[in-house]
Every structure is written in structure tokens, then in C-alpha cells.
Amino acid sequence: MAMGGGGGSGGISATPNVTPMIDVMLVLLVIFMIVIPALISGFNAVPPQGVNLRAHPPEDTEVLLGISRDGQYYLQKQPIRNETLYDRLKAIYDTRTEDKVMYLRADRDLEYSKVLDVIDVAGKAGVRVTGMIADQQPGTSSTVKGDNPNEASGGKP
């Protein structure tokens, strides 16, 4: 009834089998190598460009808010201080009863989060509809009859 003291074959070994643990760790490493950079990189949005865009002349009643590449706000093409945006929009839209539409034109290199911040401020100031202004795709023109400003007689035969 003597037990063999190691070194012999066929005895029970006290070392753990780490092969399944290494497999799981490698799978987790690969998952984190793919998922974490995607989460950190954020969301980059390019403003839309359209093909069938009608050139509308600006009307006096339309409110146009612009945001430059460096984040400067322009209300009706006049620079304003960013801190006064809410007060200026609130003053405009409190007097309106029906037309609570604002047109927004932002630089294509501006972070999209800044555009969302402006839309949020505008909504709190009374804007009900925000229209995003896009540019015509380079090298294209509208295929809708009467949309091109260089057509004679406004597109009517």
C-alpha cells in the first residue's frame, strides 16, 4: 500500500489544464481589439449633398442659422456670440404663431455633436422644425424642370 512519490507515470497530477483558459482569453482579446477602437473613434458625419436641389432665394421671414468650421454662430448671416443663441432664437420664435421653422447650414468639417447641440438649443427656444441646408453635388444639376436658375422663363414652355 505504498504510494509512488512522483516521477512515476500514471499518477495524478496537480497542475491545472490552462489550454481552455488561454483559448477564452485570446477570444476576449480579439473582441476587445475590434470593439474598443470602434467605440472610441466616434461618429463622423458628412453633411448630405443632393442632386435635385432647387435654389430658393432667401425670404425675409426665414431664419437662417449658420455654424462655421470653428464653431462660430451666424444668425441671418451676421455673427453672434455663441452664448446669446438661446436668447436670440427665443425672442424671434416667441413672437411667431405659425412659422416656427429654422434653416441650419453647417460647415462640412464641423463635428456633428455641435450641430446636435444647436438643434437642441433651438428646440428649447421654440423652433418646431429644423431644415438642414445641403449643397448641390459638384458636377450635377437638378433634373426637375424649372429648378435650374439658368433655364429660360422659369421652366415654363
Residue, then its C-alpha position, 0 to 999 in steps of 0.5 A: m500500500a505504498m504510494g509512488g512519490g512522483g516521477g512515476s507515470g500514471g499518477i495524478s497530477a496537480t497542475p491545472n489544464v490552462t489550454p481552455m483558459i488561454d483559448v477564452m482569453l485570446v477570444l476576449l482579446v480579439i473582441f476587445m481589439i475590434v470593439i474598443p477602437a470602434l467605440i472610441s473613434g466616434f461618429n463622423a458625419v458628412p453633411p448630405q449633398g443632393v442632386n435635385l436641389r432647387a435654389h430658393p432665394p432667401e425670404d425675409t421671414e426665414v431664419l437662417l442659422g449658420i455654424s462655421r468650421d470653428g464653431q462660430y454662430y451666424l444668425q441671418k448671416q451676421p455673427i453672434r456670440n455663441e452664448t446669446l443663441y438661446d436668447r436670440l432664437k427665443a425672442i424671434y420664435d416667441t413672437r411667431t404663431e405659425d412659422k416656427v421653422m429654422y434653416l441650419r447650414a453647417d460647415r462640412d468639417l464641423e463635428y456633428s455633436k455641435v450641430l446636435d447641440v444647436i438643434d437642441v438649443a433651438g428646440k428649447a427656444g421654440v423652433r418646431v422644425t429644423g431644415m438642414i441646408a445641403d449643397q448641390q453635388p459638384g458636377t450635377s444639376s437638378t433634373v426637375k424642370g424649372d429648378n435650374p436658375n439658368e433655364a429660360s422663363g422659369g421652366k415654363p414652355 
